[in-house]
């Protein structure tokens, strides 16, 4: 691992810092790179990464040089910073991290920075600085956690997006839909148009009330972007501005059509602020060619082992979407390679998948919040007999592949960090691995 990446990973021991003082200080030190960009800010419980990647892909296909900032990464930290459609190169990432380290040390010594920034704050600031120095016109920023106190909320975005609301991170964001909605609605700025894909009425009421208080425009994506029809050529969406025919998605799963409706509504708003007209052909190209790994991603190893399906579902709503997709897959039963992190309702994460699996291999995601494999296995055994345990993901992968044989398949899910680590195990190169922030 490069020494600047080692420095970045060492910042994990400062934990997750919710608050905007540090990131605002960092952006001041960098001469406010965010002010040079037109930005879309994407929040939500599930789907926010997919929607952010869709918007970025449509912008790039439309000739708009854009940046994409997402989290967490799966295999390499480079994935978090995408510049004009490409992950930041390792050479540039190392150079920027070295510059951030020097700048932070000087700012702390001069008293302009009161405390050491966290992993996420450093990467957020580095991404925005890279976007400005590359002369990008636009940026799509995915919220890391919540919204109101997330480091990305230091940016006064042009368009806000709240993709979905579900119970997740309840210890941090609150135990109810209303409290979580209020945290997500914290991204709403005065006068901002806000695209919503939220379906629960209680959550909608919180978001709409926040919009009214801040004179922001609330836009229901289900009304603004209509699903006109589907056929063998694809599906068609229509807005007040354009009709988008024969759309096909690079991402699997029927739920991605609803995510596309949210993404197109936000894309049109940002194009308006860029004084550009949306082109249906560019939208088709962007959606068909976008990259967003770890979400219903099939990997067919070339070593004779069974194919593998990776999905980052890590809360009940995400697992339900995965289960619905497995109905459409119509494959034989999988060997489930499963792990979870603390604070998750473990039973609700594996029970919807049981009709689609014939054996379960439980392991521990390689992050501090990873739940002990034996603890998780005890819950799983109450529902299915064929349960194996391997504390290390590498050993669990060997067991799962052996059980699947050449004719079955392995389903890896339950934790995005487990998905990222197993993808890393399949890489021919040494990789830094996931970070839980």
N, C-alpha and C positions, 0 to 999 in steps of 0.2 A: 504494500500500500504506500502511495506517495506520501511524503511527510506532511504536506499541506492538508491532505485528506485525513491523515491521522490527527492533526490539530483540530480539524472540523469535527471529527467523530468524538474527540475528547470533550467537546463542549456538551455532550449529552449529559454529563454529570451535573450540569446546571439546571437540567430538567426543562419542562415546558413552562415558559413565562407568558402568562396572559396579561397583556397591557401594551400600551403604545409608546411609552416614554423612550425606551431604548431604541426602538426602530425609528422613531422620529429623530432621535439624536444621530443615528447612523446616516439617515437620509440627508440631514443637514451637513454632515461631514462630506458627503458625496455630492453636495450642491444640488440636491433635490432632482435626481434623475427622473423621477416619476412625472414631473411637470412637463416633460418633453413628449409624453405619450398620451394617446387616446386609449382609455382602459375599459375593459369589461371585468367586473368583479363577480365571481361565481361562488355562491354558497349553497348548502343543502346537505342533507344526510346521506343520500345515495344519488349517484348519477352526476355529481358535480364535475368529476374528472372527465367523464365521457363528454358532457356538454361543453366543457372548456376546450377539449381537444377538437370537437366538431367545429366550434367557432373559429379556432385558430386555423384549422384546415381549410375552411371556406374562405377566410381572409387571404391565406396564401394563394389559393387557387384563383382568387379575384385580383391578384397582383398587388395586394397590400402586404408589405413586409411587416411581419408581426412576431411577437415573442409570446411564449407560453410558459407560465410558471405553475408547477403542480407539486403536490406532495401527498404521501411520502413516495420515495422512489422504490422500485422493486429490487433492482440488482446493483445499479451504480448511481451515485449522486448526480451524474451528468444528466440523467433523465429529467431532473426537476427544472432544468433551464433549456428550453428549446428556442433556437434563434433561426428565423426564416425557414422553419420546417425541419431543422436538424438539431439533435442534442448538442449542447456545448461540447467542444473538443476537450480532451483531458488536458492538453497543454494550456488552453485558455482557462479552464477551470482552476488548474494549479496556480497559474499566474494571478488570477483574480483573488483566490483565497489568500495567497501570500500578501497581496496588496491590502486586503481586508484586515489581516492580522497586524500588519504594520500600522495601518490607520487606527485601529482600535487601541493598540498600545499607546500611540501618541495622544489620542483623545482622552484616554483614561488618565494619563500622566498630567495632561493640561487641565483636567477637571471638567472637560466638556462631556464626558461620558461617565455616569456615576457607577455603573455596574457592568460586569462582563456580559455581553450579548449571548443569547442562546444559539444553538445550532440553527434553529429555524429563522431567527432574526438575521443571522449572518447570511444565510443562503438567500433570503428574501431581498436583502439590500444588494447583494452581489448580482442577483438576477436583474433587478431594475437598472443597476449601473451598466451591466452588459447590454441591455436593451437600448439604452440611450447612446452608448458609445458605438453601437452598430448602426445607429441612425434609423432605428425602426420607427414606423408610424404608429403602431398600435401594440397593445399588450393584453393578454387574457390571463387573469390572475385567479387561481383557485384558492379558496380559503383553506387554511390548514385545519383549524378546530373552531367550531362555533361561528364567529363572525365579529361580534361587537369588540372583543379584545384581541382578536387575531392580528398578527403583525401586518398582514396584507391590508388591514383596514386603515392603515396610515395613508393609503392612497385615496385621493378624491376621484373615484372612478366616474366615467361618463355614463355607464350603464350598469345596473345591478341585476343579478339573477339569483333567485332562490329556487332550486330545482325541485326539492322534495323535503318533507319533514317526517322523521320517524324517531322512535326512542333509541338513542345511542349516546355514549359518553355522558350518561345521566349524572354521574358523580360530579362532573365538571360543569355541565350545561343545565342541569336541573332534571327533576324526575317526571315532569309532565310535558305533554305536547305544547302547552301554552308557554312554559318557561323556555323550552328549546327554541320555539318559534321566535320568542323575543330576542334570544341571543343571535339567531340567524338574521333577524331583521335589523340587527345592529349595523349592518353594512349600508343601510339606506341613508343616503345623504340628501340634503335639501335640494329639491328640484330635480332629482334623479328619476329617470324612467326605470321601473323595476319589473322584470319579467318573472312570472311565477308559474311553476308547474305543480304547485301544492294542491292536494285534493281534499284534505281534511278541513271541514268548515271551521273548527276551533282554531286551527293554525292560520287559515285565511283571514279570519277576523283580526288576529294579532298583527299580521303583516299589513293588512289594509289600514288598520288604525295607525300604525307607525307611518305609513305613507301619507295619511291625512295630516298627521302632526308635523310632518316635514315637507309638506307641499310637494310630495313626490307622486309620480304617475304610476298607478298599479295596473299591470297588464297581465291578464290571465291568458297563458299560452294556449290553453284549450279553446279559447274563443278567438284569439288573434290569428292562430294558425290552424286551419281546418284540415282534417284528414278527408280528402275528397274520394279516394278510392285506392284499391290495390288490384294488381293483376300480375301475370307472369313477367311483365316488363319492370315491375317495381311498384312503388306507391307514389301517390300524388298529394302534395300539400298546397294549400292556397292561403294567401294573406291578402290584405287590402292593396298591397303593392304589386305582388307577383304571384304567378302560378308555377309551381315546381313539379314537373312531371318526371316519371321514370326514375325515381330516386332509389338507389340501392346503397346499403350501408356496409362498411367494412367491419362493423361490429355485429355480432350475433345477438339474438334475443329480441322478442317482440317489444319489450319495454323500451328498447332504443328508439322506436318510432315516436313515443311520447317525448323522450329526451331530444329528438331531432326537432320537434315542434318548439320546444323551449329555445334550442340553439338558433334556429332560424329567426325567431322573433328578436333575440338579442343581436344577432348578426345584422339584420336590417337596420336596427336602431344605430349600431355603431357605424355602419356604412353611411347613414344619413349624416352623422357627425363628421365623417371624413369627406363629405360632399361627393359621394360616389353612389352610383346606382347598382343595386344587386343584380347579378347576372345568373339566371337559372342554370346555365351550362356550367359555370364555375362552381355553383353550389353542388351540382351533381358530381363534378369531379372531386371536390373536396371531401364530400361525404363518402365517396366510394374508395378513396385512397388514404384516408386518415389512419394514423397509428395510435393505438391505445392498448398496450399489452396487459396481460393478466386479467382480462375481462372476457370470459367465455373464449379463451384462447386455446386452440388445439396445437399441440406440439407432437410431431411424429419423429421420434428419435431414429437415427440411422444405424443403431447398434443392434437391431433385431428385437428390441423390447416393445411392449405394447404402447399405443399412443396414449397421450396424457391430455386431460382437459383441466385448465387452470381457471379458477374464478375467485375474485377477491371478496366474495360475499362474507361479511363479518358481523352482520346484525340480522334480526329476523326478517326485515323487509327485503334485504338483499338475498337471503337464502330462499325466500318464497319466490323471488324472480328467477333464481337459478333452477328451482324445482319445476317451475312452469316451462322453462326452456328444455329441461330434460324430457318432459312429456313429448315435445316436438322432435327431439333427437331420435327417439325410437330405436335406441341401441340396446344391447344387452346390459345386464347389471354391472356396475363399476365396482372397483376396489376404491374405497374412500380413504384418502390420506388426509387426516384431519388434525387441526390444532386450534386453540383459541387463546385469547388474552383475558386478563382479569377484568371483572366488571361486566362480562358478557353473559347473557342467559344461555348457558351451554346447551341445555335441552332444546331450546327453540332454534339453535343453530344446526343441529343434525337431524332432528326428527322429520322435518319435511323432505329430507333426502333419502330416508330409509327405504321407500319403495323402489329406489333406483340403484341400490347398492347390495352386494352380496357378502361383503366383508369390510371391516373398518380397521385401519392402522392409525393409532393415535400417537402423536408426538408433541413436543413443546416448541412453539415458535421461538426463534433465537433472539428474543428481546427481553429486557427485564420484566415486562408485564406478562410474559408468556406463562400460561397456566401449566402446572405440573401434569405430565402425561397420564400418570396413574390416577390422579384426581378426575381428569376428564374421562378416562376409560371407565371408571366406576359408574359414571352417569350413562355412558353409552351402552354398557353391558346390560343395563336394565331394559334395553329395547332390542338388542340384537346379540346373538351368541358369538358370532365370528368376529372377535375383537383381539387385535394384537397391539402391543405397546413397544415403542422404541423411543427412548429419551432423546436421542439425537436425530434430527431430520434426515441426515445422510443414511443412517441405518434404517429408518422408517421407509425411505424411498426404496431401498433394496428389498425390504419385506413386501411392500406394496407391488413392486414390479414382479416379484416372484409369484405372488398370489394371482396377479392378473394374467400371467402367461402371455403367450403371443396373440391370443385371440380376444382378450378382454381389453379393458382400458382402466386407467387410473384417474380419479377425480381428486384434485388438490384444492381444498377450500377451507373456510373457517377463519382464516386470518390472512390479511394482505401480506404480512411479514413472512408467514410460512410460504405463501405463493412466491414471493420474491426470492426467498432463500433457496427453494427447490429449483426455481429457474436458474439461479446462480450455480447450483450443483451440476446442472446440465451444460453450463458454459465451459468451453475448452480453456478459457483464461481464468486467472485468479481474479476474484471480484471482491469489493469491500463488503457487500451485503447490505441488508435493510437497516433502517433506523426508525424507531418508533416515535417520530416527531416530524 
